[in-house]
Amino acid sequence: MQPTPIRRTPPGPPPMPLIGEFGSQFRLFSDFIGGLSELQRHGPLVSLASGSGRHILVFAPEYVQQVLSNPGLFLSLEPAKNAPPGSSLRRLWTGLGTTNGEVHKKGRRLMLPAFHKKRVEGYRDDMVSLFQRMLDGWRPGETRDLSADMRRVTLLVVTKALFGLEDEQECLAHGELLSEWFRLFGSASVQLLQHDWPLLPYRRVMRISERGEAAIRDLIARKRREGGGGNDVLSLLLEARDEDGGSLSDEELVGHITILFIAGHETTANALTWTLFLLDQHPEVHAALVDELQGTLRGEAPALEQLEQLPLLDRVIKESMRLLPPVPLSQRVAAAPFEMGGYSFDAGTELIYSPYVTHRMPELYPEPARFLPERWKTLDPPVYAYIPFANGPRRCIGATLAMMELKLALAMMLQRYRLALVPGSRIDREVLITLSPKHGMPMTVHAQDRRFTRAPWRGNVREMLALE
């Protein structure tokens, strides 16, 4: 019996004349969601351009599992690989999410105790205080950009948890600097033109990187002078030692703290924003959730044990992150030749996996474009079919912290206020590594009067949802 022949490349769109696969790359970079939606039509394993195996897209859970469960073969990409060696930009991107091998294992081993469940629960009171301060500043009848509010409050939460900073203005100054750096780095103009030349945005990224690194090193030096003992992540990392007595260098700390800031700020802010938007568009779910929150909490912020007594809140968050995942795609690169789905690939092949696409496969999630929190009453998808925090050995180290923050924030906001999308608003998508509303999320603040309605709106996020 003859062995089954190995096929060369998966199906994909035809390469564009003259520019070949670059045309598909440009299409994907210019509109990630539209590009992914087109590519998924070719199947569960797709070439970025037909006949080319240099870039492939991995959608089916079994292929996602092959990638995420083998970190020694499928390496994280270094986002700033084209930055000059020894540059601040290179150092800021050498954190837990972007390193590989022993460097990654050492970092994760030393950082895990700081994200133990008991440690994470210790941030509850600070989170509640910051959320309460935000809510006290809102006034019924006013219109606010909830996207900006969520970015600001999660920025304060993450700078408090990571750095132990008490001064709000200092928190905002450090956070806004790193946020500007992240958003600029994720822009298409920087990603497609990575050259440190005059007038190019990449040069601006290089300069902001230097300021960002200087700010983080100043915080590290301050913590060392204070002698440790704090409960913030930076203090714990300064004291962390492995079994051989090894510790993290200041250079390693710079990279880890930067990646933790981005992962704990931008993603959480976007998850909150999209959840508030989806609740506005589904009044019946909105009403049922407020019933659960007020019935259990009686207007108070949840105690830690009460977070487990809010099943609908848990389902709403899960469904929001399924439908509009904060990070819609990520990448790996193969360190050696490999086979997948009956195809053979060379070392150096870049793989893109997409929570956005995998979460919308109808064989996994019936009516995949609909917001149906009740599906989670019975749904138990394969481990690699639901990946808002990735999965496997490199699963997001801050997932427990993020879920606690999401539940606390939503429980406090929704009991006190009814937040209603401004009718006629334009809600367009933007992907700068994370998925966010391009023009913000304008909402009117009302006292929680339970007058739940669905506001009309326009924008290309409509292409992503099935609304009644």
C-alpha positions in Angstrom: 0.0 0.0 0.0 1.4 3.4 -1.0 1.8 6.0 1.7 -0.4 9.1 1.4 1.6 11.7 -0.4 2.4 14.9 1.5 0.8 17.9 -0.3 2.9 21.0 -0.7 0.8 24.0 0.3 -2.7 24.5 1.7 -5.3 26.4 -0.4 -5.4 30.2 -0.4 -6.2 33.2 -2.5 -4.2 33.6 -5.7 -1.1 35.8 -5.4 -1.4 39.3 -6.9 0.5 40.0 -10.1 4.0 41.3 -9.7 3.8 41.6 -5.9 2.7 38.1 -5.1 2.2 37.2 -1.4 3.0 40.8 -0.4 -0.4 41.8 -1.7 -2.1 39.4 0.7 0.1 40.7 3.5 -0.9 44.2 2.8 -4.6 43.3 2.7 -4.3 41.6 6.0 -2.4 44.5 7.7 -4.8 47.1 6.3 -7.9 45.3 7.7 -7.2 42.3 9.8 -10.8 41.3 10.4 -11.9 41.7 6.8 -8.8 39.8 5.6 -9.3 37.0 8.1 -12.9 36.7 7.1 -11.9 36.3 3.4 -9.1 33.8 4.2 -11.2 31.5 6.4 -13.4 30.7 3.3 -10.5 28.6 2.0 -10.7 26.1 4.9 -9.3 25.3 8.4 -5.7 25.6 7.2 -4.9 28.3 4.7 -2.0 29.8 2.8 -1.7 33.5 2.8 -1.3 33.2 -1.0 -1.9 30.1 -3.1 1.3 28.2 -3.9 3.3 29.8 -1.0 4.0 28.1 2.3 5.8 31.0 3.9 2.8 32.2 5.8 -0.1 29.9 6.8 -3.3 30.6 8.8 -4.3 28.0 11.4 -8.0 28.0 12.3 -9.2 24.5 13.4 -8.7 23.7 17.1 -6.6 20.6 16.3 -4.1 22.7 14.4 -4.2 25.5 17.0 -3.4 22.8 19.6 -0.4 21.6 17.6 1.0 25.1 17.5 0.3 26.2 21.1 1.2 23.0 22.8 4.7 22.8 21.2 6.5 26.0 22.2 9.9 24.4 21.4 8.9 24.0 17.7 6.6 27.0 17.2 8.3 30.0 18.6 6.9 33.4 19.5 7.9 36.1 17.1 10.0 38.9 18.3 7.9 42.0 17.3 10.9 44.3 17.2 13.3 41.9 15.4 14.2 44.6 12.9 15.1 47.1 15.7 18.9 47.7 16.2 20.5 45.3 18.7 20.8 47.0 22.1 18.0 49.5 21.3 15.3 50.4 23.8 12.7 49.2 21.3 14.3 45.8 21.3 14.4 45.6 25.1 10.8 46.7 25.6 9.7 43.8 23.5 11.7 41.1 25.2 9.2 40.1 27.8 7.3 36.9 28.8 5.1 36.9 25.7 7.9 37.3 23.1 10.8 35.3 24.4 11.5 31.6 23.9 13.3 28.6 25.3 15.2 28.8 28.5 14.8 32.6 28.7 11.0 32.2 28.6 11.0 29.3 31.1 13.2 31.3 33.6 10.9 34.3 33.3 7.7 32.4 33.7 9.1 30.3 36.6 10.1 33.5 38.5 6.9 35.3 37.7 4.3 32.7 38.5 4.3 33.3 42.3 3.3 36.9 41.7 0.2 35.7 39.8 -0.9 33.0 42.2 -4.6 33.1 43.0 -4.1 34.4 46.5 -1.7 37.1 45.4 -4.2 38.2 42.7 -7.1 38.3 45.2 -5.0 40.8 47.2 -5.6 43.4 44.5 -9.4 43.3 44.9 -9.6 46.2 47.3 -7.4 48.5 45.2 -9.5 47.6 42.1 -12.8 48.4 43.9 -11.4 51.7 45.2 -10.3 52.8 41.7 -13.6 51.7 40.1 -15.6 53.5 42.8 -13.6 56.7 42.2 -14.4 56.5 38.4 -18.1 55.9 39.0 -18.3 58.8 41.5 -17.0 61.1 38.8 -19.9 60.2 36.4 -23.1 62.2 36.2 -26.5 61.0 35.0 -27.3 62.6 31.6 -23.8 63.1 30.5 -22.3 61.5 27.4 -18.9 59.8 27.8 -16.5 57.9 25.7 -16.6 54.6 27.5 -13.6 53.3 25.6 -11.5 56.1 27.0 -12.9 55.6 30.5 -12.1 51.9 30.4 -8.5 52.6 29.2 -8.0 55.1 31.9 -9.3 53.0 34.8 -7.5 49.8 33.7 -4.4 51.8 33.3 -4.7 52.9 36.9 -5.4 49.4 38.0 -2.4 47.9 36.2 0.1 50.6 37.3 -1.1 50.0 40.9 -0.8 46.3 40.6 2.5 46.2 38.7 4.3 49.1 40.2 2.5 49.9 43.5 2.2 53.5 42.5 -0.1 55.6 44.7 0.0 59.0 42.9 -2.7 59.0 40.2 -0.9 61.5 38.0 2.3 59.5 38.1 0.3 56.4 37.2 -1.3 58.2 34.3 2.0 59.7 33.1 3.7 56.3 33.0 0.7 54.5 31.6 -0.1 57.0 28.8 3.6 56.9 27.7 3.5 53.1 27.3 0.1 53.2 25.8 1.2 55.7 23.1 4.2 53.5 22.4 2.1 50.4 22.0 -0.5 52.0 19.8 2.0 53.6 17.5 4.1 50.4 17.2 1.0 48.5 16.2 0.0 50.8 13.4 0.3 49.6 9.8 2.7 52.4 8.9 5.2 51.2 11.5 4.7 47.5 10.8 5.2 47.9 7.0 8.0 50.4 7.1 10.4 49.3 9.9 13.2 51.7 9.1 14.7 54.3 11.5 14.7 57.0 8.9 13.8 60.7 9.2 10.1 61.5 8.9 9.0 57.8 9.2 6.8 56.9 12.2 9.3 54.2 13.1 11.8 56.8 14.2 9.2 58.2 16.5 8.6 54.7 18.0 12.4 54.5 18.6 12.4 57.8 20.5 9.3 56.9 22.6 10.9 53.6 23.4 13.9 55.3 24.9 11.6 57.4 27.1 9.5 54.3 28.1 12.6 52.3 29.1 14.0 55.2 31.1 10.7 55.5 33.0 10.6 51.8 33.8 14.3 51.7 34.9 13.6 54.7 37.2 10.8 52.7 38.8 13.1 49.7 39.2 15.8 51.8 40.8 13.2 53.4 43.2 11.9 50.0 44.3 15.5 48.8 45.0 16.1 51.9 47.1 12.9 51.3 49.1 14.3 47.8 50.0 11.4 45.7 48.7 8.6 44.2 50.8 5.8 45.5 48.6 2.9 43.5 47.2 3.1 44.9 43.7 4.4 42.6 40.9 7.6 44.6 40.5 8.5 44.3 44.2 7.8 40.5 44.0 9.9 40.1 40.9 12.8 42.0 42.4 12.8 39.5 45.3 12.2 36.4 43.1 14.9 33.7 43.0 15.0 30.4 41.2 16.3 27.1 42.6 19.9 28.2 41.8 19.5 31.5 43.4 19.2 33.3 40.0 17.2 36.5 39.7 15.9 38.7 36.9 18.3 41.4 35.6 17.1 45.0 35.2 17.1 44.4 31.4 14.8 41.4 31.8 12.6 43.3 34.2 12.2 46.1 31.6 10.9 43.6 29.0 8.6 41.6 31.4 7.0 44.7 33.0 6.3 46.3 29.6 4.6 43.2 28.2 2.6 42.7 31.4 1.5 46.3 31.2 0.2 45.9 27.7 -1.4 42.6 28.4 -3.1 43.8 31.5 -4.2 47.2 30.2 -5.2 47.3 26.5 -6.8 43.9 26.4 -8.9 44.4 29.6 -10.0 47.8 28.5 -11.2 46.5 25.2 -13.0 43.5 26.7 -14.9 45.9 29.0 -15.8 48.2 26.2 -17.0 45.5 23.9 -19.0 43.9 26.7 -20.8 47.1 27.5 -21.6 47.6 23.8 -23.0 44.1 23.4 -25.2 44.5 26.5 -26.6 47.7 25.0 -27.5 45.8 21.8 -29.1 42.9 23.8 -31.6 44.5 26.3 -33.0 41.2 27.5 -29.5 40.0 28.5 -28.7 43.4 30.0 -31.9 43.3 32.2 -31.2 39.7 33.3 -27.7 40.5 34.3 -28.7 43.5 36.3 -31.3 41.3 38.0 -28.6 38.9 39.0 -26.1 41.5 40.2 -28.6 43.5 42.3 -30.2 40.4 43.6 -26.9 38.9 44.8 -24.9 42.0 45.7 -27.6 44.5 46.8 -25.7 47.4 45.2 -22.3 46.6 46.8 -19.1 45.6 45.1 -18.6 41.8 45.0 -16.7 40.2 47.8 -14.2 37.6 46.5 -16.5 34.7 47.4 -19.4 36.4 45.6 -17.6 36.4 42.3 -18.4 32.7 42.1 -22.1 33.3 42.7 -22.7 35.3 39.5 -23.1 32.7 36.7 -24.7 35.0 34.1 -21.9 37.6 34.6 -19.4 34.8 33.9 -21.3 33.7 30.8 -21.6 37.3 29.5 -17.9 37.8 29.7 -17.1 34.5 28.1 -19.4 35.2 25.2 -18.1 38.7 24.7 -14.6 37.5 24.5 -15.6 34.7 22.1 -17.4 37.1 19.8 -15.0 40.1 20.0 -11.8 38.7 21.4 -9.4 41.5 22.6 -6.5 39.9 20.6 -8.0 38.6 17.4 -4.9 37.0 16.0 -1.3 36.1 17.0 1.7 34.6 15.3 4.4 31.9 15.7 7.4 30.8 13.6 8.5 27.3 13.0 12.0 26.5 14.3 12.2 23.3 12.2 10.4 21.5 9.4 7.0 20.1 10.3 3.8 18.5 9.0 0.3 19.7 9.6 -3.0 18.6 8.1 -1.3 16.5 5.4 1.0 19.3 4.3 4.8 19.7 4.7 6.3 23.0 5.8 9.9 24.3 6.1 11.6 25.8 9.1 10.9 29.6 9.2 7.3 29.2 8.2 5.2 31.8 10.0 1.9 30.7 11.4 -1.0 32.9 12.3 -3.7 31.6 14.6 -6.9 33.6 15.2 -9.2 33.4 18.2 -11.6 35.6 16.1 -11.9 33.0 13.4 -11.7 29.8 15.6 -14.4 31.3 17.9 -16.7 31.6 14.9 -16.5 28.1 13.5 -20.2 27.0 13.2 -19.3 23.4 14.0 -18.0 24.6 17.3 -20.4 27.5 18.0 -23.9 27.3 16.4 -25.0 30.7 15.2 -21.5 31.9 15.7 -22.1 35.6 15.0 -24.8 36.0 17.6 -24.3 37.1 21.2 -25.8 34.1 23.1 -24.4 33.9 26.7 -26.9 31.1 27.4 -24.8 28.8 25.1 -22.3 28.5 28.0 -24.9 26.7 30.2 -24.2 23.5 28.3 -21.3 24.4 25.9 -18.0 22.7 26.7 -15.7 23.4 23.7 -12.4 21.7 23.2 -9.6 23.4 25.1 -8.1 24.9 22.0 -11.4 26.0 20.6 -11.8 28.9 23.1 -8.6 30.8 23.3 -9.1 34.5 24.4 -6.0 33.9 26.7 -4.3 31.5 24.3 -3.6 28.1 25.9 -1.0 25.5 26.6 2.4 26.2 28.3 2.3 29.8 27.3 -1.3 30.6 28.4 -1.6 34.2 29.6 -0.1 34.4 33.1 -2.5 37.2 34.0 -5.8 35.5 33.0 -7.0 35.1 36.6 -6.2 38.8 37.4 -8.0 39.9 34.2 -11.2 37.9 34.9 -11.4 39.3 38.4 -11.0 42.8 37.1 -13.6 42.3 34.4 -16.2 40.9 36.9 -15.6 43.6 39.5 -15.8 46.5 37.0 -18.9 45.3 35.3 -20.7 44.4 38.6 -20.1 47.9 40.0 -20.9 49.8 36.8 -24.1 48.0 35.9 -25.6 48.1 39.4 -25.2 51.9 39.6 -25.7 53.1 36.0 -27.5 52.2 32.8 -25.1 53.0 30.0 -26.7 53.5 26.6 -25.0 53.9 23.3 -25.6 57.3 21.7 -28.1 56.6 18.8 -26.5 57.0 15.4 -23.0 56.4 16.6 -20.4 55.0 14.2 -18.7 51.9 15.6 -15.9 50.8 13.4 -13.2 48.3 14.3 -9.5 48.9 14.6 -6.8 46.3 15.1 -3.5 47.5 16.5 -2.6 44.1 17.9 -5.7 44.4 20.0 -9.3 44.9 18.7 -10.8 48.2 19.7 -13.5 50.7 18.5 -11.8 53.1 16.2 -13.9 56.1 17.1 -14.4 55.3 20.7 -17.7 54.2 22.4 -20.0 57.1 23.1 -22.5 56.3 25.8 -25.0 58.3 27.8 -24.9 57.7 31.6 -28.3 57.1 33.3 -29.1 56.2 36.8 -29.9 52.4 36.8 -33.6 52.9 35.9 -33.9 49.6 34.0 -35.2 51.2 30.8 -33.1 48.9 28.6 -33.3 49.6 24.9 -31.3 48.9 21.8 -29.7 52.0 20.2 -29.4 52.2 16.4 -25.9 52.6 15.1 -23.7 52.3 12.0 -20.2 51.1 11.2 -18.3 48.0 10.0 -18.6 46.2 13.3 -22.0 45.3 11.9 -20.2 42.8 9.6 -19.0 41.0 12.7 -22.3 40.5 14.4 -25.7 39.0 13.7 -28.2 41.3 15.4 -32.0 40.8 15.4 
